[in-house]
């Protein structure tokens, strides 16, 4: 009985024995091949991260270039607002002084005449208005695009904050510009001869005050915008901005006359 039992145990031992598959070239070679695959995957992932990093840096560089070019336009527009201040405040003061003394009846028009064309050989046309300020778009397309597509994610928070501050100033100027337009339109009767009642006089004095308030706010914001952008716009040559400002001043002098003054900051 013992041999049979012994033989049974031997058969059971053979059934329970697990045969591990042997690599074709041995475990050491197999481990090496797996290591090569792992290293290859890591290299591929690292290369992908490098490519993504380079792409992010390039996107950020292009975004900064577009933002600074856009803000340079705002700087010139802000300088324009400062250049026309003597014309605007001079007209508002003249209108207010005359209206304060006016007691109703026939009004002698006080137009703010500006030339619509700089062509000296063409017939000069004029716009009859009591008050006319420059209107600009104060665009922020590059800024909005960069914020929406993540191009600014790799920039320092401080740099992004500086750009945001300047665009906020531009938005405030745009808001004030719209607030200026409505009361300025109400001053149109003051540009031409005609009857003005006592009630209309009071309304127009209120409109002059509203225009003056909006104009003063724009001047304040424009001065800060120009001063800050002079330090911020490192990618835009100062000589380029200065040339554009000089051209703007010359065009406004032809448009409005000698009241235009080059801005002094």
C-alpha positions as CSV (number, residue, x, y, z in Angstrom):
1,X,0.0,0.0,0.0
2,X,2.9,2.4,0.7
3,X,4.4,2.3,-2.8
4,X,0.9,3.0,-4.2
5,X,0.5,5.9,-1.8
6,X,4.0,7.1,-2.6
7,X,3.3,7.0,-6.3
8,X,0.0,8.8,-5.8
9,X,1.8,11.6,-4.0
10,X,4.3,11.8,-6.8
11,X,1.6,12.1,-9.4
12,X,-0.2,14.8,-7.3
13,X,3.1,16.7,-6.9
14,X,3.6,16.7,-10.7
15,X,0.1,18.0,-11.2
16,X,0.6,20.9,-8.8
17,X,3.9,21.9,-10.2
18,X,3.7,25.3,-12.1
19,X,5.9,25.7,-15.1
20,X,6.8,29.3,-15.6
21,X,7.4,30.4,-19.2
22,X,11.0,31.1,-19.9
23,X,11.9,34.1,-22.1
24,X,13.5,33.2,-25.4
25,X,16.8,34.8,-24.3
26,X,16.6,34.6,-20.6
27,X,15.2,36.8,-17.9
28,X,18.1,39.2,-18.0
29,X,17.6,40.0,-21.6
30,X,13.8,40.2,-21.1
31,X,14.3,42.8,-18.3
32,X,16.6,44.8,-20.5
33,X,14.1,44.9,-23.3
34,X,11.3,46.0,-20.9
35,X,13.7,48.7,-19.6
36,X,14.4,49.9,-23.1
37,X,10.6,50.2,-23.7
38,X,10.0,52.1,-20.5
39,X,12.9,54.5,-21.2
40,X,11.6,55.0,-24.7
41,X,8.1,55.9,-23.3
42,X,9.6,58.3,-20.8
43,X,11.7,60.0,-23.5
44,X,8.6,60.3,-25.7
45,X,6.6,61.8,-22.8
46,X,9.5,64.2,-21.9
47,X,9.8,65.2,-25.5
48,X,6.1,65.9,-25.7
49,X,6.3,68.1,-22.6
50,X,9.2,70.0,-24.1
51,X,7.3,70.6,-27.3
52,X,4.3,71.7,-25.3
53,X,6.5,74.0,-23.2
54,X,8.0,75.6,-26.3
55,X,4.6,76.0,-27.8
56,X,3.3,77.7,-24.7
57,X,6.2,80.0,-24.5
58,X,5.8,81.0,-28.2
59,X,2.0,81.5,-27.7
60,X,2.8,83.7,-24.7
61,X,5.4,85.7,-26.7
62,X,2.9,86.3,-29.6
63,X,0.2,87.3,-27.1
64,X,2.5,89.8,-25.4
65,X,3.5,91.2,-28.7
66,X,-0.1,91.7,-29.8
67,X,-1.2,93.1,-26.4
68,X,1.7,95.6,-26.4
69,X,0.9,96.7,-29.9
70,X,-2.8,97.2,-28.9
71,X,-1.9,99.2,-25.8
72,X,0.5,101.3,-27.9
73,X,-2.5,102.4,-29.9
74,X,-4.3,103.3,-26.6
75,X,-1.3,105.3,-25.5
76,X,-1.5,107.4,-28.7
77,X,-5.3,107.8,-28.3
78,X,-4.8,108.9,-24.6
79,X,-2.1,111.4,-25.8
80,X,-4.7,112.7,-28.3
81,X,-7.2,113.3,-25.5
82,X,-4.6,115.3,-23.6
83,X,-3.6,117.3,-26.7
84,X,-7.2,118.4,-27.3
85,X,-7.9,119.4,-23.7
86,X,-7.3,123.1,-24.2
87,X,-9.8,123.1,-27.1
88,X,-12.5,121.2,-25.2
89,X,-12.2,123.0,-21.9
90,X,-11.9,126.4,-23.6
91,X,-15.1,125.8,-25.5
92,X,-17.0,124.5,-22.4
93,X,-15.8,127.5,-20.3
94,X,-16.9,130.0,-23.1
95,X,-20.3,128.3,-23.4
96,X,-20.9,128.3,-19.7
97,X,-19.8,131.9,-19.2
98,X,-22.1,133.1,-21.9
99,X,-25.0,131.0,-20.7
100,X,-24.7,132.2,-17.1
101,X,-25.2,135.8,-18.3
102,X,-27.9,134.8,-20.8
103,X,-31.5,135.5,-19.6
104,X,-33.4,134.0,-22.5
105,X,-34.3,135.3,-26.0
106,X,-32.2,135.1,-29.2
107,X,-29.0,133.2,-28.8
108,X,-25.9,134.0,-30.9
109,X,-24.4,130.7,-32.0
110,X,-21.0,129.6,-30.7
111,X,-19.9,126.8,-33.0
112,X,-16.8,124.7,-32.3
113,X,-15.7,124.6,-35.9
114,X,-13.4,121.8,-37.1
115,X,-12.2,121.0,-40.6
116,X,-13.3,117.7,-41.9
117,X,-10.6,117.5,-44.5
118,X,-6.9,118.4,-44.6
119,X,-6.8,118.8,-48.3
120,X,-6.0,122.5,-48.8
121,X,-7.0,122.4,-52.4
122,X,-10.5,121.1,-51.7
123,X,-13.4,123.1,-50.5
124,X,-13.2,123.1,-46.7
125,X,-16.3,121.7,-45.0
126,X,-17.1,122.3,-41.4
127,X,-19.2,120.5,-38.8
128,X,-21.5,122.9,-36.9
129,X,-21.4,121.7,-33.3
130,X,-21.1,123.4,-30.0
131,X,-18.8,120.7,-28.6
132,X,-17.0,117.9,-30.4
133,X,-14.4,115.6,-28.8
134,X,-12.4,112.8,-30.5
135,X,-14.1,109.4,-30.2
136,X,-11.9,106.3,-30.2
137,X,-12.6,102.6,-29.9
138,X,-10.3,101.6,-27.0
139,X,-10.1,98.1,-28.3
140,X,-9.1,95.1,-26.2
141,X,-9.3,92.3,-28.8
142,X,-5.7,91.0,-28.3
143,X,-6.2,91.0,-24.5
144,X,-9.5,89.1,-24.7
145,X,-8.1,86.6,-27.1
146,X,-5.1,85.9,-24.9
147,X,-7.2,85.5,-21.9
148,X,-9.6,83.1,-23.6
149,X,-7.1,80.8,-25.2
150,X,-4.7,80.5,-22.2
151,X,-1.8,82.2,-23.8
152,X,-1.2,84.2,-20.6
153,X,-1.0,81.1,-18.3
154,X,2.8,81.0,-18.5
155,X,3.3,84.7,-17.7
156,X,4.0,85.9,-14.1
157,X,0.9,87.0,-12.3
158,X,2.4,90.4,-11.8
159,X,2.8,90.9,-15.6
160,X,-0.8,89.8,-16.3
161,X,-2.0,92.2,-13.5
162,X,-0.2,95.1,-15.1
163,X,-1.8,94.5,-18.5
164,X,-5.2,94.1,-16.8
165,X,-4.9,97.4,-15.0
166,X,-4.1,99.3,-18.3
167,X,-7.1,97.7,-20.1
168,X,-9.3,98.6,-17.2
169,X,-8.2,102.2,-17.6
170,X,-9.0,102.0,-21.3
171,X,-12.5,100.6,-20.5
172,X,-13.1,103.4,-18.0
173,X,-12.2,106.0,-20.6
174,X,-14.6,104.3,-23.1
175,X,-17.3,104.4,-20.5
176,X,-16.7,108.1,-19.8
177,X,-16.6,108.8,-23.6
178,X,-20.1,107.3,-23.9
179,X,-21.2,109.3,-20.9
180,X,-19.9,112.5,-22.6
181,X,-21.7,111.9,-25.9
182,X,-25.3,112.2,-24.7
183,X,-25.0,115.6,-22.9
184,X,-22.7,116.9,-25.7
185,X,-25.5,116.2,-28.2
186,X,-27.9,118.3,-26.1
187,X,-25.6,121.3,-26.6
188,X,-26.2,121.3,-30.4
189,X,-28.6,124.4,-30.3
190,X,-25.8,126.5,-28.8
191,X,-23.9,126.2,-32.1
192,X,-26.4,128.2,-34.2
193,X,-28.4,131.4,-33.9
194,X,-31.9,130.9,-32.5
195,X,-34.2,131.4,-29.5
196,X,-33.4,129.7,-26.2
197,X,-35.8,129.8,-23.3
198,X,-34.9,130.2,-19.7
199,X,-35.7,126.5,-19.1
200,X,-33.6,125.4,-22.0
201,X,-30.7,127.6,-20.6
202,X,-30.9,125.7,-17.3
203,X,-30.9,122.3,-19.1
204,X,-27.9,123.2,-21.2
205,X,-26.0,124.4,-18.2
206,X,-26.6,121.0,-16.7
207,X,-25.4,119.4,-19.9
208,X,-22.2,121.5,-19.9
209,X,-21.6,120.3,-16.3
210,X,-22.1,116.6,-17.3
211,X,-19.8,117.0,-20.3
212,X,-17.1,118.7,-18.3
213,X,-17.3,116.0,-15.6
214,X,-16.9,113.2,-18.2
215,X,-14.1,115.1,-20.0
216,X,-12.2,115.6,-16.7
217,X,-12.5,111.9,-15.9
218,X,-11.0,111.0,-19.3
219,X,-8.2,113.4,-18.8
220,X,-7.4,111.9,-15.4
221,X,-7.4,108.4,-16.7
222,X,-5.5,109.3,-19.9
223,X,-2.6,110.8,-17.9
224,X,-2.2,107.7,-15.7
225,X,-2.5,105.4,-18.8
226,X,0.2,107.2,-20.7
227,X,2.6,107.4,-17.7
228,X,2.2,103.7,-16.9
229,X,2.4,102.5,-20.5
230,X,5.6,104.4,-21.0
231,X,7.2,102.0,-18.5
232,X,5.3,98.9,-19.5
233,X,5.6,98.7,-23.3
234,X,9.1,97.3,-23.6
235,X,8.5,95.7,-27.0
236,X,7.2,98.8,-28.8
237,X,10.0,101.3,-29.7
238,X,9.4,104.7,-28.0
239,X,10.5,106.4,-31.2
240,X,7.6,104.8,-33.1
241,X,5.1,106.0,-30.5
242,X,6.6,109.5,-30.5
243,X,6.4,109.7,-34.3
244,X,2.7,108.7,-34.2
245,X,2.0,111.2,-31.4
246,X,3.7,114.0,-33.4
247,X,1.6,113.0,-36.5
248,X,-1.5,113.0,-34.4
249,X,-0.8,116.5,-32.9
250,X,-0.2,117.9,-36.4
251,X,-3.4,116.4,-37.7
252,X,-5.4,117.7,-34.8
253,X,-3.9,121.2,-35.2
254,X,-5.1,121.2,-38.8
255,X,-8.5,119.8,-37.7
256,X,-9.1,122.1,-34.7
257,X,-6.6,124.9,-34.9
258,X,-4.0,126.5,-32.6
259,X,-5.7,125.4,-29.4
260,X,-4.0,122.0,-29.8
261,X,-1.0,121.6,-27.5
262,X,1.5,118.8,-27.4
263,X,0.9,116.8,-24.2
264,X,3.3,117.4,-21.3
265,X,3.5,114.6,-18.8
